[in-house]
């Protein structure tokens, strides 16, 4: 205000003009502060955007690109009532749609499927080569716990696993399973179960796709 008063004196301003000038100075300073604040906020958002991990869509695209040297055209597997019923009863997986998209190069297929862990869906990529699992990769993990299933020490266990059909034990409700045991992870039981279920489903769908 002292500076404003000196300016007012130098300009021969009266009391009213001095007050108006002071108000203008205050408003100008506040506006500048707001503008600077907005600029810093915008810059902060830009920096954070650069640090955001890849989206789920790009993760899926990167997965397919890593599997095939030249990604094939997306194919569609149509399911009939018998297939859906077998998947439901033998794999404990409910498919609500009649068609599933997948990628195929001769006897090699890739699948991107979801299964609920504890509360949230886990997006899983599975590569099957000639009836055996070649790769399992977690593309999107949304649970607050159990994230260890994303690590190679767990997913590498599925490599070379095939689909086992227990035709003799008709009393067993679940006759379709992996032919090898998968070690669990303490505190991630439901997530482990979800990945195993998807791996088994991918093997089933692979056989179905090659048979069609």
C-alpha positions as CSV (number, residue, x, y, z in Angstrom):
1,X,0.0,0.0,0.0
2,X,3.0,2.3,0.7
3,X,4.1,1.9,-2.9
4,X,0.6,2.5,-4.2
5,X,0.4,5.7,-2.1
6,X,3.7,7.0,-3.5
7,X,2.5,6.3,-7.0
8,X,-0.8,8.1,-6.3
9,X,1.1,11.1,-5.0
10,X,3.3,11.2,-8.1
11,X,0.2,11.1,-10.3
12,X,-1.7,13.7,-8.2
13,X,-4.5,11.2,-7.4
14,X,-7.1,11.8,-4.7
15,X,-8.1,9.3,-2.0
16,X,-10.8,7.6,-4.2
17,X,-8.5,7.1,-7.1
18,X,-5.8,5.8,-4.7
19,X,-8.2,3.2,-3.4
20,X,-9.2,2.1,-6.9
21,X,-5.6,1.9,-7.9
22,X,-4.8,-0.2,-4.9
23,X,-7.7,-2.6,-5.6
24,X,-6.5,-3.0,-9.2
25,X,-3.0,-3.8,-8.0
26,X,-4.3,-6.4,-5.6
27,X,-6.5,-8.0,-8.3
28,X,-3.7,-8.1,-10.8
29,X,-1.4,-9.8,-8.3
30,X,-4.0,-12.4,-7.4
31,X,-4.7,-13.1,-11.1
32,X,-1.1,-13.6,-11.7
33,X,-0.9,-16.0,-8.8
34,X,-3.9,-17.9,-10.1
35,X,-2.4,-18.1,-13.6
36,X,1.0,-19.3,-12.3
37,X,-0.8,-21.9,-10.2
38,X,-2.7,-23.2,-13.2
39,X,0.5,-23.4,-15.2
40,X,2.2,-25.4,-12.5
41,X,-0.8,-27.7,-12.2
42,X,-0.9,-28.3,-15.9
43,X,2.9,-29.1,-16.0
44,X,2.4,-31.5,-13.1
45,X,-0.4,-33.3,-15.0
46,X,1.8,-33.6,-18.1
47,X,4.7,-35.0,-16.0
48,X,2.3,-37.5,-14.3
49,X,0.9,-38.5,-17.7
50,X,4.3,-39.4,-18.9
51,X,4.8,-41.6,-15.8
52,X,1.5,-43.5,-16.2
53,X,2.0,-47.2,-17.1
54,X,0.9,-48.5,-20.5
55,X,-2.9,-48.9,-20.8
56,X,-4.5,-52.3,-20.8
57,X,-5.1,-52.0,-24.5
58,X,-1.5,-51.3,-25.3
59,X,-0.4,-54.1,-23.0
60,X,-2.5,-56.5,-25.0
61,X,-1.2,-55.2,-28.3
62,X,2.4,-55.5,-27.0
63,X,1.7,-59.1,-25.9
64,X,0.5,-60.1,-29.3
65,X,3.4,-58.3,-31.0
66,X,5.8,-60.2,-28.8
67,X,4.2,-63.5,-29.6
68,X,4.1,-63.2,-33.4
69,X,6.8,-61.7,-35.6
70,X,4.0,-60.6,-37.8
71,X,0.7,-60.5,-35.8
72,X,-2.0,-62.5,-37.7
73,X,-5.5,-61.3,-38.3
74,X,-7.8,-61.7,-35.3
75,X,-9.8,-64.9,-35.5
76,X,-13.1,-65.8,-33.9
77,X,-14.0,-69.0,-32.2
78,X,-17.7,-69.8,-32.1
79,X,-18.9,-71.9,-29.2
80,X,-22.0,-74.1,-29.3
81,X,-24.1,-75.2,-26.4
82,X,-22.2,-78.4,-25.8
83,X,-18.8,-76.5,-25.6
84,X,-20.2,-73.9,-23.2
85,X,-21.7,-76.6,-21.0
86,X,-18.4,-78.5,-20.9
87,X,-16.5,-75.3,-20.1
88,X,-18.9,-74.5,-17.3
89,X,-19.0,-77.9,-15.7
90,X,-15.4,-79.1,-16.3
91,X,-13.5,-75.9,-16.1
92,X,-15.7,-74.0,-13.7
93,X,-15.7,-71.0,-16.1
94,X,-18.8,-69.3,-17.3
95,X,-18.6,-67.8,-20.8
96,X,-21.4,-65.4,-21.4
97,X,-20.6,-64.9,-25.1
98,X,-20.9,-67.3,-28.0
99,X,-17.7,-66.1,-29.6
100,X,-14.1,-65.6,-28.4
101,X,-11.4,-63.8,-30.3
102,X,-7.9,-65.2,-30.6
103,X,-4.8,-65.1,-32.8
104,X,-3.4,-68.1,-34.7
105,X,-0.4,-69.0,-36.8
106,X,-0.5,-72.6,-37.9
107,X,-0.7,-74.7,-34.7
108,X,0.2,-71.7,-32.4
109,X,-2.5,-69.7,-30.8
110,X,-2.7,-66.7,-28.4
111,X,-5.6,-65.9,-26.1
112,X,-6.4,-62.9,-23.9
113,X,-8.9,-63.9,-21.3
114,X,-10.3,-62.5,-18.0
115,X,-11.0,-64.3,-14.7
116,X,-12.0,-62.9,-11.3
117,X,-9.3,-63.2,-8.6
118,X,-10.8,-62.2,-5.3
119,X,-13.0,-59.2,-6.4
120,X,-11.4,-57.8,-9.6
121,X,-10.9,-59.4,-13.0
122,X,-7.3,-60.4,-14.0
123,X,-6.5,-60.1,-17.7
124,X,-4.2,-63.0,-18.7
125,X,-2.4,-63.7,-22.0
126,X,-1.7,-67.3,-22.8
127,X,0.2,-68.8,-25.8
128,X,-0.4,-72.4,-26.8
129,X,1.9,-74.2,-29.2
130,X,0.7,-77.5,-30.6
131,X,-1.3,-78.3,-27.5
132,X,1.1,-77.2,-24.9
133,X,1.4,-73.9,-23.1
134,X,4.3,-71.8,-24.3
135,X,3.8,-68.7,-22.3
136,X,1.5,-67.2,-19.6
137,X,1.6,-63.4,-18.9
138,X,-0.5,-61.2,-16.6
139,X,-1.5,-58.2,-18.7
140,X,-3.6,-56.4,-16.1
141,X,-3.7,-57.1,-12.4
142,X,-6.3,-55.1,-10.5
143,X,-6.4,-56.7,-7.0
144,X,-4.8,-55.0,-4.0
145,X,-3.0,-58.2,-3.0
146,X,-1.6,-61.3,-4.6
147,X,0.3,-59.4,-7.3
148,X,3.1,-62.1,-7.0
149,X,1.3,-64.1,-9.7
150,X,2.7,-61.5,-12.2
151,X,6.2,-62.7,-11.6
152,X,8.1,-65.1,-13.8
153,X,8.8,-67.5,-11.0
154,X,5.1,-68.3,-10.9
155,X,4.0,-67.9,-14.6
156,X,7.0,-70.0,-15.8
157,X,5.5,-73.0,-14.1
158,X,2.8,-73.3,-16.8
159,X,5.3,-73.7,-19.6
160,X,4.9,-77.1,-21.4
161,X,1.7,-77.9,-19.5
162,X,-1.0,-79.7,-21.5
163,X,-4.7,-80.5,-21.0
164,X,-5.3,-83.6,-19.0
165,X,-8.6,-85.5,-19.5
166,X,-9.6,-87.9,-16.8
167,X,-11.9,-90.1,-18.8
168,X,-11.9,-93.0,-16.2
169,X,-13.1,-91.3,-13.1
170,X,-16.6,-90.4,-14.1
171,X,-17.4,-89.4,-10.5
172,X,-15.0,-86.5,-10.7
173,X,-17.0,-83.4,-11.5
174,X,-13.9,-81.8,-13.0
175,X,-12.3,-84.1,-15.6
176,X,-10.3,-81.4,-17.4
177,X,-7.2,-80.1,-15.8
178,X,-3.5,-79.3,-16.3
179,X,-1.2,-82.3,-16.5
180,X,1.3,-80.7,-14.1
181,X,0.9,-79.2,-10.6
182,X,1.4,-75.5,-10.0
183,X,2.8,-74.3,-6.7
184,X,0.6,-71.8,-4.9
185,X,1.6,-68.5,-3.3
186,X,0.7,-67.6,0.3
187,X,-1.8,-64.8,0.4
188,X,-2.7,-65.1,-3.3
189,X,-4.7,-68.3,-3.4
190,X,-7.6,-66.9,-5.4
191,X,-5.3,-65.2,-7.9
192,X,-3.4,-68.4,-8.4
193,X,-6.6,-70.3,-8.9
194,X,-7.7,-67.7,-11.5
195,X,-4.5,-68.0,-13.5
196,X,-4.7,-71.8,-13.4
197,X,-8.3,-71.7,-14.6
198,X,-7.4,-69.4,-17.5
199,X,-4.4,-71.6,-18.5
200,X,-6.7,-74.7,-18.6
201,X,-9.3,-72.8,-20.6
202,X,-6.8,-71.6,-23.1
203,X,-5.7,-75.2,-23.7
204,X,-9.3,-76.3,-24.2
205,X,-10.0,-73.4,-26.6
206,X,-6.8,-74.2,-28.5
207,X,-7.9,-77.7,-29.1
208,X,-11.3,-76.5,-30.1
209,X,-9.9,-73.9,-32.5
210,X,-7.6,-76.4,-34.3
211,X,-10.4,-78.9,-34.6
212,X,-12.6,-76.5,-36.4
